[in-house]
Amino acid sequence: MKSKYDYKERLQQVKEYLRASYANTVEVKVLERLSHFSYRNLQRIFKGYFGETIGAYITRLKVESCAKMVLFSKVTITEIAYEVGYSDVQALSKAFKKHFGISPSAYRDRKEELVFKQKTQSKGMSFVQDRVEVLPAKKVMYMTYKGSYDSEEIEELWQMIDQLAVEKQIDTTASESFGIIWDEPIITEDMKCNYDACIVIPEDTSDLKKYQIKEVPSQKYAVFTHVGSYKTISNTYDKIFGQWIFQTDHEIGITPFLEFYTKHSSHTNDENAFETEIFVPLKE
């Protein structure tokens, strides 16, 4: 008899596939193979579990990806339409306006208002990235959370995945651990934000069938370091969006941000000594 965790994993695989394929043709046969449900039943189950239909989720991925490119790149609206899977700019504009209430061009005109929300930035030295690097692909064990990024449930998620790592005799003090920040809160409704807690798996780890496993692809990033509690990490994001983004020659990509927890509770009990590297994806 299948457990509820098997069903959750199937649904998560469906969601991963939709994230990777929303700009192209989503194949019903693939959805049925990943979920082990008929498409008709999958539609009901997906809506019941995630709170939106498959079609609504795909549309949201398209328009929210568009919003990221509108804010964080110099690509034309027409080019963006094709990149996120619309046949023309009119179709994109209609869906975008239905979701955000304004057109993509009007949204771009509001960039400073939307991105530079914090007007109380310090007026000292400009905020710069620590480095730019290409992160190699990483195979990870992961668990997913949906909701506000400020929730304490994320800490509970990490406690659960740490327990799984211990089961597999993975040293959590030595292994890389990072979060995948799938959504941008200035774009996505707070309770629809998604977060993956990931632990990099050693090459010799075996018997992983009952765990959620995936490969995070290689990507170029600008890297910033936050020192202190996770409760204050928004201050560093404010500097990224309020200062660096208006000064850099780089364009932000639409793949998710990563947070590498290089010094955390397994290393010290002092939250003020925590260190987090924020990886901001860059357009190639």
C-alpha positions as CSV (number, residue, x, y, z in Angstrom):
1,M,0.0,0.0,0.0
2,K,1.3,3.4,-1.0
3,S,2.0,5.9,1.8
4,K,1.1,9.6,1.7
5,Y,4.8,10.3,1.2
6,D,4.8,8.4,-2.1
7,Y,1.9,10.5,-3.3
8,K,3.5,13.7,-2.2
9,E,6.7,12.8,-4.0
10,R,4.8,12.0,-7.2
11,L,3.1,15.4,-7.0
12,Q,6.4,17.1,-6.3
13,Q,7.9,15.4,-9.4
14,V,5.0,16.7,-11.5
15,K,5.6,20.2,-10.1
16,E,9.3,20.0,-11.0
17,Y,8.5,18.9,-14.5
18,L,6.0,21.9,-14.9
19,R,8.7,24.3,-13.7
20,A,11.1,23.0,-16.2
21,S,8.6,22.8,-19.1
22,Y,6.1,25.6,-18.7
23,A,7.6,27.6,-21.6
24,N,7.3,24.7,-24.0
25,T,4.7,22.0,-24.6
26,V,3.7,20.2,-21.4
27,E,3.0,16.6,-22.3
28,V,0.1,14.8,-20.6
29,K,1.8,11.4,-21.0
30,V,4.8,12.7,-19.0
31,L,2.5,14.0,-16.3
32,E,0.7,10.6,-16.1
33,R,4.0,8.7,-16.0
34,L,5.4,10.9,-13.2
35,S,2.2,10.9,-11.1
36,H,0.9,7.4,-11.8
37,F,-2.5,8.9,-12.1
38,S,-4.8,9.5,-15.1
39,Y,-4.6,13.1,-16.2
40,R,-8.2,13.6,-15.1
41,N,-7.5,12.4,-11.6
42,L,-4.2,14.2,-11.5
43,Q,-6.0,17.5,-12.2
44,R,-8.2,17.0,-9.2
45,I,-5.4,15.9,-6.9
46,F,-3.0,18.7,-8.0
47,K,-5.7,21.3,-7.3
48,G,-6.6,19.7,-3.9
49,Y,-3.0,19.6,-2.8
50,F,-1.5,22.8,-4.2
51,G,-4.6,24.9,-4.2
52,E,-4.6,25.8,-8.0
53,T,-5.2,23.9,-11.2
54,I,-2.4,22.7,-13.4
55,G,-3.4,25.2,-16.0
56,A,-3.5,28.1,-13.5
57,Y,0.0,27.0,-12.2
58,I,1.5,27.0,-15.7
59,T,0.0,30.5,-16.4
60,R,1.4,31.8,-13.1
61,L,4.8,30.4,-13.9
62,K,4.7,32.2,-17.3
63,V,3.6,35.6,-16.0
64,E,5.8,35.6,-12.9
65,S,8.8,34.6,-15.0
66,C,7.9,37.5,-17.3
67,A,7.7,39.8,-14.3
68,K,11.2,38.8,-13.3
69,M,12.6,39.5,-16.7
70,V,10.7,42.8,-17.0
71,L,12.2,44.0,-13.7
72,F,15.7,42.4,-13.8
73,S,16.6,42.4,-17.5
74,K,16.7,44.7,-20.5
75,V,15.1,42.2,-22.8
76,T,12.1,43.6,-24.9
77,I,8.6,42.6,-23.9
78,T,8.2,40.8,-27.3
79,E,11.3,38.7,-26.7
80,I,10.1,37.9,-23.2
81,A,6.7,36.7,-24.6
82,Y,8.4,34.1,-26.8
83,E,10.8,33.1,-24.0
84,V,8.1,32.3,-21.5
85,G,6.0,30.4,-24.0
86,Y,3.5,32.9,-25.6
87,S,2.9,33.1,-29.3
88,D,2.8,36.9,-29.3
89,V,3.0,39.9,-27.0
90,Q,-0.7,40.4,-27.1
91,A,-1.4,37.0,-25.5
92,L,1.3,37.7,-22.8
93,S,-0.1,41.2,-22.1
94,K,-3.6,39.8,-21.6
95,A,-2.5,37.1,-19.2
96,F,-0.1,39.5,-17.4
97,K,-2.7,42.2,-16.9
98,K,-5.2,39.7,-15.6
99,H,-2.7,38.5,-13.0
100,F,-1.0,41.8,-12.0
101,G,-3.6,44.4,-13.0
102,I,-1.3,46.3,-15.3
103,S,0.5,45.6,-18.6
104,P,4.2,44.4,-18.7
105,S,5.4,47.7,-20.0
106,A,3.6,49.6,-17.1
107,Y,5.1,47.1,-14.7
108,R,8.6,47.8,-16.1
109,D,7.9,51.6,-15.7
110,R,7.3,50.9,-11.9
111,K,10.6,49.0,-11.5
112,E,12.2,51.5,-9.0
113,E,9.0,51.5,-6.9
114,L,8.7,47.7,-6.9
115,V,12.3,46.8,-6.5
116,F,13.7,49.7,-4.5
117,K,11.1,49.3,-1.7
118,Q,13.5,50.2,1.1
119,K,14.2,53.9,1.0
120,T,16.3,53.9,4.2
121,Q,19.4,52.3,2.8
122,S,22.7,53.5,4.3
123,K,24.5,56.1,2.2
124,G,28.0,54.8,2.7
125,M,30.0,52.5,0.4
126,S,28.1,50.9,-2.4
127,F,27.1,47.3,-1.9
128,V,29.1,44.9,-4.2
129,Q,29.1,41.2,-4.7
130,D,31.8,39.1,-3.2
131,R,32.4,37.2,-6.4
132,V,30.9,35.8,-9.6
133,E,31.2,32.1,-10.1
134,V,29.8,29.2,-12.1
135,L,28.3,26.7,-9.7
136,P,28.7,23.1,-10.9
137,A,25.7,20.8,-11.0
138,K,24.9,19.2,-7.6
139,K,22.9,16.1,-6.7
140,V,20.8,16.7,-3.6
141,M,18.3,15.2,-1.2
142,Y,15.5,17.7,-0.7
143,M,12.2,18.6,1.0
144,T,9.8,21.3,-0.1
145,Y,7.9,23.9,1.8
146,K,5.1,26.2,0.4
147,G,4.3,29.5,2.2
148,S,5.9,32.6,3.6
149,Y,9.7,32.7,3.6
150,D,9.4,34.3,7.1
151,S,7.7,31.2,8.6
152,E,9.3,29.1,11.3
153,E,8.1,26.1,9.4
154,I,11.3,26.4,7.3
155,E,13.4,25.6,10.3
156,E,11.1,22.6,11.0
157,L,11.7,21.5,7.4
158,W,15.5,21.6,8.0
159,Q,15.1,19.6,11.2
160,M,13.3,16.9,9.2
161,I,15.8,16.7,6.4
162,D,18.7,16.7,8.8
163,Q,17.1,13.6,10.4
164,L,16.9,12.0,6.9
165,A,20.6,12.8,6.4
166,V,21.5,11.1,9.7
167,E,19.6,8.0,8.5
168,K,21.9,7.9,5.5
169,Q,24.9,8.6,7.7
170,I,25.6,12.0,5.9
171,D,27.6,14.4,8.0
172,T,25.5,17.5,8.1
173,T,28.4,19.6,9.5
174,A,30.6,18.7,6.5
175,S,28.0,18.4,3.6
176,E,26.8,21.4,1.7
177,S,23.3,22.5,2.6
178,F,21.4,25.2,0.7
179,G,17.9,26.5,0.1
180,I,16.3,27.0,-3.3
181,I,14.3,30.3,-3.3
182,W,11.9,29.6,-6.1
183,D,9.8,32.8,-5.9
184,E,10.4,36.5,-5.5
185,P,8.1,37.9,-2.8
186,I,7.7,41.2,-4.6
187,I,6.1,39.2,-7.5
188,T,4.6,36.1,-6.0
189,E,1.8,36.0,-3.4
190,D,3.3,35.3,0.0
191,M,1.6,32.0,0.7
192,K,2.4,30.6,-2.8
193,C,6.1,31.0,-2.4
194,N,8.1,27.7,-2.7
195,Y,11.3,26.7,-0.9
196,D,13.4,23.6,-1.2
197,A,15.8,22.5,1.7
198,C,18.7,20.7,0.0
199,I,21.6,18.6,1.3
200,V,24.3,17.6,-1.3
201,I,24.7,13.9,-1.4
202,P,28.1,12.3,-1.3
203,E,29.0,10.3,-4.5
204,D,29.1,7.0,-2.6
205,T,25.6,7.3,-1.1
206,S,23.4,4.3,-2.0
207,D,19.8,3.1,-1.7
208,L,18.1,6.5,-2.1
209,K,14.8,5.2,-3.5
210,K,12.6,6.5,-0.6
211,Y,14.1,10.0,-0.7
212,Q,13.4,12.9,-2.9
213,I,16.5,13.3,-5.1
214,K,17.2,15.7,-7.9
215,E,20.1,17.4,-9.7
216,V,20.4,21.2,-9.5
217,P,21.9,22.3,-12.8
218,S,25.1,24.3,-13.3
219,Q,24.5,28.1,-13.3
220,K,26.4,31.3,-13.2
221,Y,25.8,33.4,-10.1
222,A,26.8,36.7,-8.3
223,V,27.5,35.7,-4.7
224,F,26.9,37.8,-1.6
225,T,27.6,37.0,2.1
226,H,25.1,37.6,4.9
227,V,26.5,37.3,8.4
228,G,23.9,37.0,11.2
229,S,20.6,35.5,12.0
230,Y,18.2,34.3,9.2
231,K,15.7,36.7,10.6
232,T,17.9,39.6,9.4
233,I,18.7,38.1,5.9
234,S,16.1,40.4,4.4
235,N,18.5,43.3,5.1
236,T,21.0,41.8,2.7
237,Y,18.4,41.2,0.1
238,D,17.3,44.8,0.5
239,K,20.9,45.9,-0.4
240,I,21.0,43.6,-3.4
241,F,17.7,44.9,-4.8
242,G,18.1,48.5,-3.5
243,Q,21.7,49.1,-4.4
244,W,23.6,46.5,-6.4
245,I,20.9,45.8,-9.0
246,F,20.9,49.5,-10.1
247,Q,24.8,49.6,-10.4
248,T,25.8,46.2,-11.9
249,D,26.3,45.5,-15.5
250,H,25.0,41.9,-15.0
251,E,21.4,40.9,-15.7
252,I,19.6,38.6,-13.2
253,G,18.5,35.3,-14.7
254,I,15.0,33.8,-14.1
255,T,16.3,30.6,-12.3
256,P,15.9,30.6,-8.6
257,F,18.1,32.2,-6.0
258,L,20.1,29.9,-3.8
259,E,21.1,30.3,-0.1
260,F,24.1,28.3,1.0
261,Y,24.2,27.9,4.8
262,T,28.0,27.8,5.2
263,K,27.9,28.3,9.0
264,H,24.7,27.3,10.8
265,S,23.3,25.7,13.9
266,S,25.5,22.6,13.4
267,H,28.6,24.8,13.8
268,T,27.6,27.3,16.4
269,N,24.8,28.2,18.8
270,D,25.3,31.9,18.2
271,E,22.8,33.0,15.5
272,N,24.7,36.2,15.0
273,A,27.7,34.1,13.9
274,F,25.7,32.3,11.1
275,E,27.0,32.9,7.6
276,T,24.8,32.5,4.5
277,E,26.0,32.9,0.9
278,I,23.3,34.3,-1.4
279,F,23.7,33.1,-5.0
280,V,21.9,35.4,-7.5
281,P,21.5,33.8,-10.9
282,L,23.0,35.7,-13.8
283,K,21.8,35.7,-17.4
284,E,24.5,34.1,-19.6
